[in-house]
Amino acid sequence: MSDQNEMEKEISQMSFEQALEALEEIVDSLESGNVALEASIQIYQRGNLLRLHCEAKLKDAQSKIEKITGTGDGEDPDTEPLDIG
């Protein structure tokens, strides 16, 4: 199994919060400028996978909310939060 596949498998098992925290750490390390070029490329690749994972988790959550609220198109500006209480 390649490193890329192992990384994808590891990330796929993360919660949204775990992936977001890991992504924030990557952004911080890249912004510091203290990472060698080759390491920066590897870190960036991991960050991109984390970003895609977070986007997928958000899209899934949005889909669930649309099912609950009955909007379905995600474009309704008049949608109000579901009042469960």
PDB file with SEQRES, HELIX, SHEET and CRYST1 records, atoms N, CA, C and O in Angstrom:
SEQRES   1 A   85  MET SER ASP GLN ASN GLU MET GLU LYS GLU ILE SER GLN          
SEQRES   2 A   85  MET SER PHE GLU GLN ALA LEU GLU ALA LEU GLU GLU ILE          
SEQRES   3 A   85  VAL ASP SER LEU GLU SER GLY ASN VAL ALA LEU GLU ALA          
SEQRES   4 A   85  SER ILE GLN ILE TYR GLN ARG GLY ASN LEU LEU ARG LEU          
SEQRES   5 A   85  HIS CYS GLU ALA LYS LEU LYS ASP ALA GLN SER LYS ILE          
SEQRES   6 A   85  GLU LYS ILE THR GLY THR GLY ASP GLY GLU ASP PRO ASP          
SEQRES   7 A   85  THR GLU PRO LEU ASP ILE GLY                                  
HELIX    1 AA1 ASP A    3  SER A   12  1                                  10    
HELIX    2 AA2 PHE A   16  SER A   32  1                                  17    
HELIX    3 AA3 LEU A   37  THR A   69  1                                  33    
CRYST1    1.000    1.000    1.000  90.00  90.00  90.00 P 1           1          
ATOM      1  N   MET A   1       0.855  -1.186   0.000  1.00  0.00           N  
ATOM      2  CA  MET A   1       0.000   0.000   0.000  1.00  0.00           C  
ATOM      3  C   MET A   1       0.894   1.240   0.000  1.00  0.00           C  
ATOM      4  O   MET A   1       1.848   1.317   0.775  1.00  0.00           O  
ATOM      5  N   SER A   2       0.601   2.174  -0.834  1.00  0.00           N  
ATOM      6  CA  SER A   2       1.436   3.363  -0.939  1.00  0.00           C  
ATOM      7  C   SER A   2       1.184   4.304   0.231  1.00  0.00           C  
ATOM      8  O   SER A   2       0.185   4.198   0.943  1.00  0.00           O  
ATOM      9  N   ASP A   3       2.124   5.226   0.402  1.00  0.00           N  
ATOM     10  CA  ASP A   3       1.969   6.231   1.459  1.00  0.00           C  
ATOM     11  C   ASP A   3       0.710   7.056   1.250  1.00  0.00           C  
ATOM     12  O   ASP A   3       0.023   7.409   2.209  1.00  0.00           O  
ATOM     13  N   GLN A   4       0.407   7.365  -0.015  1.00  0.00           N  
ATOM     14  CA  GLN A   4      -0.796   8.145  -0.351  1.00  0.00           C  
ATOM     15  C   GLN A   4      -2.049   7.395   0.097  1.00  0.00           C  
ATOM     16  O   GLN A   4      -2.943   7.987   0.703  1.00  0.00           O  
ATOM     17  N   ASN A   5      -2.119   6.098  -0.198  1.00  0.00           N  
ATOM     18  CA  ASN A   5      -3.285   5.305   0.191  1.00  0.00           C  
ATOM     19  C   ASN A   5      -3.406   5.201   1.700  1.00  0.00           C  
ATOM     20  O   ASN A   5      -4.508   5.264   2.243  1.00  0.00           O  
ATOM     21  N   GLU A   6      -2.275   5.042   2.382  1.00  0.00           N  
ATOM     22  CA  GLU A   6      -2.297   4.966   3.840  1.00  0.00           C  
ATOM     23  C   GLU A   6      -2.778   6.286   4.436  1.00  0.00           C  
ATOM     24  O   GLU A   6      -3.553   6.305   5.392  1.00  0.00           O  
ATOM     25  N   MET A   7      -2.304   7.393   3.854  1.00  0.00           N  
ATOM     26  CA  MET A   7      -2.713   8.705   4.321  1.00  0.00           C  
ATOM     27  C   MET A   7      -4.216   8.901   4.103  1.00  0.00           C  
ATOM     28  O   MET A   7      -4.915   9.394   4.988  1.00  0.00           O  
ATOM     29  N   GLU A   8      -4.708   8.515   2.925  1.00  0.00           N  
ATOM     30  CA  GLU A   8      -6.136   8.654   2.626  1.00  0.00           C  
ATOM     31  C   GLU A   8      -6.970   7.823   3.587  1.00  0.00           C  
ATOM     32  O   GLU A   8      -8.018   8.275   4.047  1.00  0.00           O  
ATOM     33  N   LYS A   9      -6.515   6.607   3.897  1.00  0.00           N  
ATOM     34  CA  LYS A   9      -7.246   5.737   4.819  1.00  0.00           C  
ATOM     35  C   LYS A   9      -7.285   6.352   6.217  1.00  0.00           C  
ATOM     36  O   LYS A   9      -8.331   6.365   6.866  1.00  0.00           O  
ATOM     37  N   GLU A  10      -6.146   6.859   6.674  1.00  0.00           N  
ATOM     38  CA  GLU A  10      -6.080   7.480   7.991  1.00  0.00           C  
ATOM     39  C   GLU A  10      -7.019   8.685   8.071  1.00  0.00           C  
ATOM     40  O   GLU A  10      -7.763   8.838   9.040  1.00  0.00           O  
ATOM     41  N   ILE A  11      -6.979   9.529   7.055  1.00  0.00           N  
ATOM     42  CA  ILE A  11      -7.798  10.740   7.051  1.00  0.00           C  
ATOM     43  C   ILE A  11      -9.286  10.392   6.970  1.00  0.00           C  
ATOM     44  O   ILE A  11     -10.112  11.059   7.593  1.00  0.00           O  
ATOM     45  N   SER A  12      -9.627   9.365   6.216  1.00  0.00           N  
ATOM     46  CA  SER A  12     -11.038   8.994   6.073  1.00  0.00           C  
ATOM     47  C   SER A  12     -11.663   8.557   7.396  1.00  0.00           C  
ATOM     48  O   SER A  12     -12.885   8.575   7.544  1.00  0.00           O  
ATOM     49  N   GLN A  13     -10.842   8.173   8.338  1.00  0.00           N  
ATOM     50  CA  GLN A  13     -11.343   7.728   9.638  1.00  0.00           C  
ATOM     51  C   GLN A  13     -11.427   8.871  10.652  1.00  0.00           C  
ATOM     52  O   GLN A  13     -11.879   8.673  11.779  1.00  0.00           O  
ATOM     53  N   MET A  14     -10.993  10.057  10.251  1.00  0.00           N  
ATOM     54  CA  MET A  14     -11.016  11.214  11.156  1.00  0.00           C  
ATOM     55  C   MET A  14     -12.399  11.852  11.201  1.00  0.00           C  
ATOM     56  O   MET A  14     -13.147  11.840  10.224  1.00  0.00           O  
ATOM     57  N   SER A  15     -12.707  12.402  12.355  1.00  0.00           N  
ATOM     58  CA  SER A  15     -13.909  13.231  12.457  1.00  0.00           C  
ATOM     59  C   SER A  15     -13.606  14.568  11.797  1.00  0.00           C  
ATOM     60  O   SER A  15     -12.452  14.878  11.503  1.00  0.00           O  
ATOM     61  N   PHE A  16     -14.635  15.346  11.569  1.00  0.00           N  
ATOM     62  CA  PHE A  16     -14.444  16.681  11.000  1.00  0.00           C  
ATOM     63  C   PHE A  16     -13.513  17.503  11.887  1.00  0.00           C  
ATOM     64  O   PHE A  16     -12.599  18.165  11.397  1.00  0.00           O  
ATOM     65  N   GLU A  17     -13.751  17.454  13.185  1.00  0.00           N  
ATOM     66  CA  GLU A  17     -12.965  18.255  14.119  1.00  0.00           C  
ATOM     67  C   GLU A  17     -11.493  17.832  14.120  1.00  0.00           C  
ATOM     68  O   GLU A  17     -10.604  18.683  14.166  1.00  0.00           O  
ATOM     69  N   GLN A  18     -11.234  16.531  14.070  1.00  0.00           N  
ATOM     70  CA  GLN A  18      -9.855  16.051  14.031  1.00  0.00           C  
ATOM     71  C   GLN A  18      -9.154  16.501  12.750  1.00  0.00           C  
ATOM     72  O   GLN A  18      -8.006  16.944  12.781  1.00  0.00           O  
ATOM     73  N   ALA A  19      -9.852  16.381  11.636  1.00  0.00           N  
ATOM     74  CA  ALA A  19      -9.264  16.767  10.350  1.00  0.00           C  
ATOM     75  C   ALA A  19      -9.019  18.269  10.304  1.00  0.00           C  
ATOM     76  O   ALA A  19      -7.989  18.710   9.794  1.00  0.00           O  
ATOM     77  N   LEU A  20      -9.935  19.048  10.819  1.00  0.00           N  
ATOM     78  CA  LEU A  20      -9.774  20.502  10.823  1.00  0.00           C  
ATOM     79  C   LEU A  20      -8.587  20.909  11.697  1.00  0.00           C  
ATOM     80  O   LEU A  20      -7.815  21.792  11.323  1.00  0.00           O  
ATOM     81  N   GLU A  21      -8.443  20.278  12.838  1.00  0.00           N  
ATOM     82  CA  GLU A  21      -7.308  20.576  13.716  1.00  0.00           C  
ATOM     83  C   GLU A  21      -5.985  20.227  13.031  1.00  0.00           C  
ATOM     84  O   GLU A  21      -5.026  20.995  13.101  1.00  0.00           O  
ATOM     85  N   ALA A  22      -5.935  19.075  12.375  1.00  0.00           N  
ATOM     86  CA  ALA A  22      -4.725  18.675  11.654  1.00  0.00           C  
ATOM     87  C   ALA A  22      -4.431  19.652  10.517  1.00  0.00           C  
ATOM     88  O   ALA A  22      -3.274  19.991  10.268  1.00  0.00           O  
ATOM     89  N   LEU A  23      -5.466  20.097   9.838  1.00  0.00           N  
ATOM     90  CA  LEU A  23      -5.300  21.058   8.752  1.00  0.00           C  
ATOM     91  C   LEU A  23      -4.773  22.394   9.279  1.00  0.00           C  
ATOM     92  O   LEU A  23      -3.912  23.013   8.653  1.00  0.00           O  
ATOM     93  N   GLU A  24      -5.283  22.833  10.415  1.00  0.00           N  
ATOM     94  CA  GLU A  24      -4.806  24.080  11.016  1.00  0.00           C  
ATOM     95  C   GLU A  24      -3.332  23.979  11.394  1.00  0.00           C  
ATOM     96  O   GLU A  24      -2.585  24.944  11.235  1.00  0.00           O  
ATOM     97  N   GLU A  25      -2.910  22.820  11.892  1.00  0.00           N  
ATOM     98  CA  GLU A  25      -1.503  22.615  12.232  1.00  0.00           C  
ATOM     99  C   GLU A  25      -0.630  22.690  10.981  1.00  0.00           C  
ATOM    100  O   GLU A  25       0.467  23.247  11.014  1.00  0.00           O  
ATOM    101  N   ILE A  26      -1.123  22.129   9.886  1.00  0.00           N  
ATOM    102  CA  ILE A  26      -0.376  22.174   8.632  1.00  0.00           C  
ATOM    103  C   ILE A  26      -0.247  23.604   8.141  1.00  0.00           C  
ATOM    104  O   ILE A  26       0.833  24.026   7.728  1.00  0.00           O  
ATOM    105  N   VAL A  27      -1.334  24.347   8.185  1.00  0.00           N  
ATOM    106  CA  VAL A  27      -1.294  25.748   7.748  1.00  0.00           C  
ATOM    107  C   VAL A  27      -0.282  26.525   8.588  1.00  0.00           C  
ATOM    108  O   VAL A  27       0.510  27.300   8.053  1.00  0.00           O  
ATOM    109  N   ASP A  28      -0.311  26.317   9.892  1.00  0.00           N  
ATOM    110  CA  ASP A  28       0.633  27.009  10.775  1.00  0.00           C  
ATOM    111  C   ASP A  28       2.074  26.671  10.424  1.00  0.00           C  
ATOM    112  O   ASP A  28       2.924  27.561  10.372  1.00  0.00           O  
ATOM    113  N   SER A  29       2.360  25.388  10.181  1.00  0.00           N  
ATOM    114  CA  SER A  29       3.736  24.998   9.883  1.00  0.00           C  
ATOM    115  C   SER A  29       4.188  25.540   8.531  1.00  0.00           C  
ATOM    116  O   SER A  29       5.340  25.949   8.383  1.00  0.00           O  
ATOM    117  N   LEU A  30       3.295  25.548   7.545  1.00  0.00           N  
ATOM    118  CA  LEU A  30       3.654  26.090   6.242  1.00  0.00           C  
ATOM    119  C   LEU A  30       3.843  27.604   6.301  1.00  0.00           C  
ATOM    120  O   LEU A  30       4.744  28.148   5.663  1.00  0.00           O  
ATOM    121  N   GLU A  31       2.995  28.275   7.063  1.00  0.00           N  
ATOM    122  CA  GLU A  31       3.112  29.728   7.186  1.00  0.00           C  
ATOM    123  C   GLU A  31       4.369  30.152   7.938  1.00  0.00           C  
ATOM    124  O   GLU A  31       4.870  31.259   7.740  1.00  0.00           O  
ATOM    125  N   SER A  32       4.880  29.272   8.803  1.00  0.00           N  
ATOM    126  CA  SER A  32       6.076  29.613   9.574  1.00  0.00           C  
ATOM    127  C   SER A  32       7.298  29.747   8.668  1.00  0.00           C  
ATOM    128  O   SER A  32       8.237  30.475   8.988  1.00  0.00           O  
ATOM    129  N   GLY A  33       7.281  29.043   7.539  1.00  0.00           N  
ATOM    130  CA  GLY A  33       8.403  29.110   6.612  1.00  0.00           C  
ATOM    131  C   GLY A  33       9.611  28.323   7.066  1.00  0.00           C  
ATOM    132  O   GLY A  33      10.680  28.437   6.465  1.00  0.00           O  
ATOM    133  N   ASN A  34       9.471  27.532   8.106  1.00  0.00           N  
ATOM    134  CA  ASN A  34      10.592  26.773   8.650  1.00  0.00           C  
ATOM    135  C   ASN A  34      10.586  25.318   8.223  1.00  0.00           C  
ATOM    136  O   ASN A  34      11.155  24.465   8.903  1.00  0.00           O  
ATOM    137  N   VAL A  35       9.948  25.033   7.103  1.00  0.00           N  
ATOM    138  CA  VAL A  35       9.854  23.661   6.615  1.00  0.00           C  
ATOM    139  C   VAL A  35      10.593  23.577   5.286  1.00  0.00           C  
ATOM    140  O   VAL A  35      10.429  24.433   4.417  1.00  0.00           O  
ATOM    141  N   ALA A  36      11.407  22.538   5.136  1.00  0.00           N  
ATOM    142  CA  ALA A  36      12.152  22.346   3.894  1.00  0.00           C  
ATOM    143  C   ALA A  36      11.190  22.143   2.729  1.00  0.00           C  
ATOM    144  O   ALA A  36      10.047  21.727   2.919  1.00  0.00           O  
ATOM    145  N   LEU A  37      11.660  22.437   1.536  1.00  0.00           N  
ATOM    146  CA  LEU A  37      10.808  22.377   0.344  1.00  0.00           C  
ATOM    147  C   LEU A  37      10.168  21.011   0.167  1.00  0.00           C  
ATOM    148  O   LEU A  37       8.952  20.930  -0.010  1.00  0.00           O  
ATOM    149  N   GLU A  38      10.943  19.937   0.209  1.00  0.00           N  
ATOM    150  CA  GLU A  38      10.399  18.591   0.000  1.00  0.00           C  
ATOM    151  C   GLU A  38       9.361  18.250   1.069  1.00  0.00           C  
ATOM    152  O   GLU A  38       8.320  17.669   0.762  1.00  0.00           O  
ATOM    153  N   ALA A  39       9.641  18.607   2.309  1.00  0.00           N  
ATOM    154  CA  ALA A  39       8.683  18.370   3.394  1.00  0.00           C  
ATOM    155  C   ALA A  39       7.433  19.221   3.196  1.00  0.00           C  
ATOM    156  O   ALA A  39       6.324  18.773   3.488  1.00  0.00           O  
ATOM    157  N   SER A  40       7.606  20.437   2.704  1.00  0.00           N  
ATOM    158  CA  SER A  40       6.463  21.312   2.453  1.00  0.00           C  
ATOM    159  C   SER A  40       5.515  20.700   1.432  1.00  0.00           C  
ATOM    160  O   SER A  40       4.295  20.792   1.571  1.00  0.00           O  
ATOM    161  N   ILE A  41       6.083  20.077   0.410  1.00  0.00           N  
ATOM    162  CA  ILE A  41       5.254  19.442  -0.616  1.00  0.00           C  
ATOM    163  C   ILE A  41       4.448  18.302  -0.016  1.00  0.00           C  
ATOM    164  O   ILE A  41       3.255  18.173  -0.290  1.00  0.00           O  
ATOM    165  N   GLN A  42       5.086  17.478   0.797  1.00  0.00           N  
ATOM    166  CA  GLN A  42       4.381  16.361   1.433  1.00  0.00           C  
ATOM    167  C   GLN A  42       3.310  16.868   2.392  1.00  0.00           C  
ATOM    168  O   GLN A  42       2.200  16.337   2.434  1.00  0.00           O  
ATOM    169  N   ILE A  43       3.646  17.886   3.149  1.00  0.00           N  
ATOM    170  CA  ILE A  43       2.683  18.458   4.090  1.00  0.00           C  
ATOM    171  C   ILE A  43       1.503  19.062   3.329  1.00  0.00           C  
ATOM    172  O   ILE A  43       0.352  18.916   3.738  1.00  0.00           O  
ATOM    173  N   TYR A  44       1.796  19.736   2.226  1.00  0.00           N  
ATOM    174  CA  TYR A  44       0.736  20.338   1.417  1.00  0.00           C  
ATOM    175  C   TYR A  44      -0.200  19.265   0.870  1.00  0.00           C  
ATOM    176  O   TYR A  44      -1.417  19.449   0.862  1.00  0.00           O  
ATOM    177  N   GLN A  45       0.361  18.145   0.411  1.00  0.00           N  
ATOM    178  CA  GLN A  45      -0.468  17.050  -0.107  1.00  0.00           C  
ATOM    179  C   GLN A  45      -1.400  16.524   0.982  1.00  0.00           C  
ATOM    180  O   GLN A  45      -2.579  16.275   0.728  1.00  0.00           O  
ATOM    181  N   ARG A  46      -0.878  16.356   2.182  1.00  0.00           N  
ATOM    182  CA  ARG A  46      -1.718  15.904   3.296  1.00  0.00           C  
ATOM    183  C   ARG A  46      -2.796  16.942   3.597  1.00  0.00           C  
ATOM    184  O   ARG A  46      -3.952  16.601   3.844  1.00  0.00           O  
ATOM    185  N   GLY A  47      -2.402  18.201   3.574  1.00  0.00           N  
ATOM    186  CA  GLY A  47      -3.360  19.276   3.823  1.00  0.00           C  
ATOM    187  C   GLY A  47      -4.479  19.282   2.804  1.00  0.00           C  
ATOM    188  O   GLY A  47      -5.635  19.526   3.148  1.00  0.00           O  
ATOM    189  N   ASN A  48      -4.144  19.016   1.553  1.00  0.00           N  
ATOM    190  CA  ASN A  48      -5.164  18.979   0.514  1.00  0.00           C  
ATOM    191  C   ASN A  48      -6.140  17.826   0.761  1.00  0.00           C  
ATOM    192  O   ASN A  48      -7.348  17.990   0.587  1.00  0.00           O  
ATOM    193  N   LEU A  49      -5.630  16.673   1.161  1.00  0.00           N  
ATOM    194  CA  LEU A  49      -6.516  15.546   1.482  1.00  0.00           C  
ATOM    195  C   LEU A  49      -7.404  15.870   2.683  1.00  0.00           C  
ATOM    196  O   LEU A  49      -8.581  15.511   2.707  1.00  0.00           O  
ATOM    197  N   LEU A  50      -6.841  16.541   3.664  1.00  0.00           N  
ATOM    198  CA  LEU A  50      -7.630  16.944   4.830  1.00  0.00           C  
ATOM    199  C   LEU A  50      -8.719  17.933   4.430  1.00  0.00           C  
ATOM    200  O   LEU A  50      -9.848  17.847   4.912  1.00  0.00           O  
ATOM    201  N   ARG A  51      -8.379  18.872   3.548  1.00  0.00           N  
ATOM    202  CA  ARG A  51      -9.360  19.847   3.074  1.00  0.00           C  
ATOM    203  C   ARG A  51     -10.509  19.158   2.357  1.00  0.00           C  
ATOM    204  O   ARG A  51     -11.677  19.475   2.584  1.00  0.00           O  
ATOM    205  N   LEU A  52     -10.169  18.216   1.493  1.00  0.00           N  
ATOM    206  CA  LEU A  52     -11.208  17.480   0.767  1.00  0.00           C  
ATOM    207  C   LEU A  52     -12.095  16.688   1.722  1.00  0.00           C  
ATOM    208  O   LEU A  52     -13.308  16.610   1.532  1.00  0.00           O  
ATOM    209  N   HIS A  53     -11.486  16.105   2.745  1.00  0.00           N  
ATOM    210  CA  HIS A  53     -12.241  15.341   3.743  1.00  0.00           C  
ATOM    211  C   HIS A  53     -13.197  16.260   4.510  1.00  0.00           C  
ATOM    212  O   HIS A  53     -14.359  15.916   4.728  1.00  0.00           O  
ATOM    213  N   CYS A  54     -12.700  17.424   4.912  1.00  0.00           N  
ATOM    214  CA  CYS A  54     -13.553  18.388   5.626  1.00  0.00           C  
ATOM    215  C   CYS A  54     -14.701  18.858   4.743  1.00  0.00           C  
ATOM    216  O   CYS A  54     -15.836  18.970   5.207  1.00  0.00           O  
ATOM    217  N   GLU A  55     -14.414  19.133   3.474  1.00  0.00           N  
ATOM    218  CA  GLU A  55     -15.472  19.558   2.560  1.00  0.00           C  
ATOM    219  C   GLU A  55     -16.536  18.470   2.405  1.00  0.00           C  
ATOM    220  O   GLU A  55     -17.730  18.767   2.365  1.00  0.00           O  
ATOM    221  N   ALA A  56     -16.104  17.216   2.320  1.00  0.00           N  
ATOM    222  CA  ALA A  56     -17.055  16.107   2.187  1.00  0.00           C  
ATOM    223  C   ALA A  56     -17.917  15.977   3.441  1.00  0.00           C  
ATOM    224  O   ALA A  56     -19.122  15.743   3.355  1.00  0.00           O  
ATOM    225  N   LYS A  57     -17.289  16.131   4.601  1.00  0.00           N  
ATOM    226  CA  LYS A  57     -18.041  16.057   5.862  1.00  0.00           C  
ATOM    227  C   LYS A  57     -19.065  17.194   5.946  1.00  0.00           C  
ATOM    228  O   LYS A  57     -20.197  16.981   6.380  1.00  0.00           O  
ATOM    229  N   LEU A  58     -18.668  18.395   5.533  1.00  0.00           N  
ATOM    230  CA  LEU A  58     -19.592  19.527   5.556  1.00  0.00           C  
ATOM    231  C   LEU A  58     -20.738  19.332   4.571  1.00  0.00           C  
ATOM    232  O   LEU A  58     -21.887  19.653   4.875  1.00  0.00           O  
ATOM    233  N   LYS A  59     -20.425  18.810   3.400  1.00  0.00           N  
ATOM    234  CA  LYS A  59     -21.459  18.572   2.389  1.00  0.00           C  
ATOM    235  C   LYS A  59     -22.455  17.526   2.899  1.00  0.00           C  
ATOM    236  O   LYS A  59     -23.660  17.652   2.686  1.00  0.00           O  
ATOM    237  N   ASP A  60     -21.944  16.504   3.566  1.00  0.00           N  
ATOM    238  CA  ASP A  60     -22.814  15.478   4.135  1.00  0.00           C  
ATOM    239  C   ASP A  60     -23.710  16.071   5.219  1.00  0.00           C  
ATOM    240  O   ASP A  60     -24.901  15.764   5.279  1.00  0.00           O  
ATOM    241  N   ALA A  61     -23.143  16.910   6.065  1.00  0.00           N  
ATOM    242  CA  ALA A  61     -23.934  17.558   7.120  1.00  0.00           C  
ATOM    243  C   ALA A  61     -25.000  18.462   6.516  1.00  0.00           C  
ATOM    244  O   ALA A  61     -26.136  18.495   6.989  1.00  0.00           O  
ATOM    245  N   GLN A  62     -24.628  19.202   5.459  1.00  0.00           N  
ATOM    246  CA  GLN A  62     -25.591  20.079   4.800  1.00  0.00           C  
ATOM    247  C   GLN A  62     -26.735  19.270   4.208  1.00  0.00           C  
ATOM    248  O   GLN A  62     -27.894  19.675   4.288  1.00  0.00           O  
ATOM    249  N   SER A  63     -26.413  18.140   3.619  1.00  0.00           N  
ATOM    250  CA  SER A  63     -27.436  17.277   3.035  1.00  0.00           C  
ATOM    251  C   SER A  63     -28.406  16.785   4.107  1.00  0.00           C  
ATOM    252  O   SER A  63     -29.616  16.748   3.887  1.00  0.00           O  
ATOM    253  N   LYS A  64     -27.874  16.409   5.258  1.00  0.00           N  
ATOM    254  CA  LYS A  64     -28.725  15.948   6.354  1.00  0.00           C  
ATOM    255  C   LYS A  64     -29.638  17.064   6.846  1.00  0.00           C  
ATOM    256  O   LYS A  64     -30.814  16.839   7.131  1.00  0.00           O  
ATOM    257  N   ILE A  65     -29.083  18.267   6.943  1.00  0.00           N  
ATOM    258  CA  ILE A  65     -29.886  19.416   7.390  1.00  0.00           C  
ATOM    259  C   ILE A  65     -30.991  19.713   6.389  1.00  0.00           C  
ATOM    260  O   ILE A  65     -32.121  20.013   6.773  1.00  0.00           O  
ATOM    261  N   GLU A  66     -30.664  19.629   5.105  1.00  0.00           N  
ATOM    262  CA  GLU A  66     -31.674  19.876   4.076  1.00  0.00           C  
ATOM    263  C   GLU A  66     -32.792  18.840   4.144  1.00  0.00           C  
ATOM    264  O   GLU A  66     -33.954  19.171   3.907  1.00  0.00           O  
ATOM    265  N   LYS A  67     -32.457  17.598   4.464  1.00  0.00           N  
ATOM    266  CA  LYS A  67     -33.486  16.571   4.610  1.00  0.00           C  
ATOM    267  C   LYS A  67     -34.382  16.871   5.805  1.00  0.00           C  
ATOM    268  O   LYS A  67     -35.595  16.674   5.746  1.00  0.00           O  
ATOM    269  N   ILE A  68     -33.775  17.349   6.890  1.00  0.00           N  
ATOM    270  CA  ILE A  68     -34.552  17.660   8.093  1.00  0.00           C  
ATOM    271  C   ILE A  68     -35.470  18.854   7.857  1.00  0.00           C  
ATOM    272  O   ILE A  68     -36.635  18.842   8.253  1.00  0.00           O  
ATOM    273  N   THR A  69     -34.934  19.880   7.211  1.00  0.00           N  
ATOM    274  CA  THR A  69     -35.709  21.103   7.013  1.00  0.00           C  
ATOM    275  C   THR A  69     -36.598  21.042   5.784  1.00  0.00           C  
ATOM    276  O   THR A  69     -37.508  21.857   5.632  1.00  0.00           O  
ATOM    277  N   GLY A  70     -36.342  20.087   4.911  1.00  0.00           N  
ATOM    278  CA  GLY A  70     -37.153  19.936   3.722  1.00  0.00           C  
ATOM    279  C   GLY A  70     -36.826  20.911   2.612  1.00  0.00           C  
ATOM    280  O   GLY A  70     -37.614  21.064   1.679  1.00  0.00           O  
ATOM    281  N   THR A  71     -35.676  21.580   2.689  1.00  0.00           N  
ATOM    282  CA  THR A  71     -35.324  22.545   1.646  1.00  0.00           C  
ATOM    283  C   THR A  71     -34.786  21.847   0.411  1.00  0.00           C  
ATOM    284  O   THR A  71     -35.205  22.161  -0.703  1.00  0.00           O  
ATOM    285  N   GLY A  72     -33.885  20.925   0.580  1.00  0.00           N  
ATOM    286  CA  GLY A  72     -33.399  20.115  -0.522  1.00  0.00           C  
ATOM    287  C   GLY A  72     -32.479  20.785  -1.508  1.00  0.00           C  
ATOM    288  O   GLY A  72     -31.611  20.108  -2.059  1.00  0.00           O  
ATOM    289  N   ASP A  73     -32.610  22.071  -1.769  1.00  0.00           N  
ATOM    290  CA  ASP A  73     -31.753  22.696  -2.775  1.00  0.00           C  
ATOM    291  C   ASP A  73     -30.571  23.444  -2.178  1.00  0.00           C  
ATOM    292  O   ASP A  73     -29.642  23.800  -2.904  1.00  0.00           O  
ATOM    293  N   GLY A  74     -30.583  23.687  -0.888  1.00  0.00           N  
ATOM    294  CA  GLY A  74     -29.497  24.387  -0.231  1.00  0.00           C  
ATOM    295  C   GLY A  74     -29.395  25.854  -0.605  1.00  0.00           C  
ATOM    296  O   GLY A  74     -28.441  26.519  -0.202  1.00  0.00           O  
ATOM    297  N   GLU A  75     -30.346  26.379  -1.362  1.00  0.00           N  
ATOM    298  CA  GLU A  75     -30.285  27.747  -1.856  1.00  0.00           C  
ATOM    299  C   GLU A  75     -31.348  28.642  -1.215  1.00  0.00           C  
ATOM    300  O   GLU A  75     -31.420  29.827  -1.540  1.00  0.00           O  
ATOM    301  N   ASP A  76     -32.163  28.110  -0.323  1.00  0.00           N  
ATOM    302  CA  ASP A  76     -33.262  28.877   0.248  1.00  0.00           C  
ATOM    303  C   ASP A  76     -32.753  29.829   1.320  1.00  0.00           C  
ATOM    304  O   ASP A  76     -32.391  29.376   2.405  1.00  0.00           O  
ATOM    305  N   PRO A  77     -32.712  31.139   1.055  1.00  0.00           N  
ATOM    306  CA  PRO A  77     -32.201  32.088   2.028  1.00  0.00           C  
ATOM    307  C   PRO A  77     -33.141  32.278   3.216  1.00  0.00           C  
ATOM    308  O   PRO A  77     -32.736  32.844   4.232  1.00  0.00           O  
ATOM    309  N   ASP A  78     -34.379  31.818   3.110  1.00  0.00           N  
ATOM    310  CA  ASP A  78     -35.339  31.980   4.189  1.00  0.00           C  
ATOM    311  C   ASP A  78     -35.379  30.799   5.152  1.00  0.00           C  
ATOM    312  O   ASP A  78     -36.203  30.777   6.066  1.00  0.00           O  
ATOM    313  N   THR A  79     -34.514  29.833   4.964  1.00  0.00           N  
ATOM    314  CA  THR A  79     -34.487  28.669   5.833  1.00  0.00           C  
ATOM    315  C   THR A  79     -34.087  29.076   7.235  1.00  0.00           C  
ATOM    316  O   THR A  79     -33.107  29.791   7.443  1.00  0.00           O  
ATOM    317  N   GLU A  80     -34.866  28.607   8.188  1.00  0.00           N  
ATOM    318  CA  GLU A  80     -34.583  28.881   9.591  1.00  0.00           C  
ATOM    319  C   GLU A  80     -34.116  27.609  10.257  1.00  0.00           C  
ATOM    320  O   GLU A  80     -34.468  26.515   9.817  1.00  0.00           O  
ATOM    321  N   PRO A  81     -33.317  27.733  11.327  1.00  0.00           N  
ATOM    322  CA  PRO A  81     -32.859  26.537  12.042  1.00  0.00           C  
ATOM    323  C   PRO A  81     -34.039  25.753  12.608  1.00  0.00           C  
ATOM    324  O   PRO A  81     -35.063  26.325  12.983  1.00  0.00           O  
ATOM    325  N   LEU A  82     -33.875  24.451  12.661  1.00  0.00           N  
ATOM    326  CA  LEU A  82     -34.884  23.574  13.219  1.00  0.00           C  
ATOM    327  C   LEU A  82     -34.924  23.764  14.726  1.00  0.00           C  
ATOM    328  O   LEU A  82     -33.900  23.627  15.395  1.00  0.00           O  
ATOM    329  N   ASP A  83     -36.111  24.081  15.272  1.00  0.00           N  
ATOM    330  CA  ASP A  83     -36.273  24.276  16.707  1.00  0.00           C  
ATOM    331  C   ASP A  83     -36.728  22.968  17.334  1.00  0.00           C  
ATOM    332  O   ASP A  83     -37.909  22.623  17.290  1.00  0.00           O  
ATOM    333  N   ILE A  84     -35.773  22.239  17.921  1.00  0.00           N  
ATOM    334  CA  ILE A  84     -36.080  20.944  18.497  1.00  0.00           C  
ATOM    335  C   ILE A  84     -36.619  21.085  19.914  1.00  0.00           C  
ATOM    336  O   ILE A  84     -37.380  20.236  20.377  1.00  0.00           O  
ATOM    337  N   GLY A  85     -36.228  22.153  20.605  1.00  0.00           N  
ATOM    338  CA  GLY A  85     -36.574  22.340  22.017  1.00  0.00           C  
ATOM    339  C   GLY A  85     -37.942  22.750  22.197  1.00  0.00           C  
ATOM    340  O   GLY A  85     -38.384  22.948  23.328  1.00  0.00           O  
TER     341      GLY A  85                                                      
END                                                                             
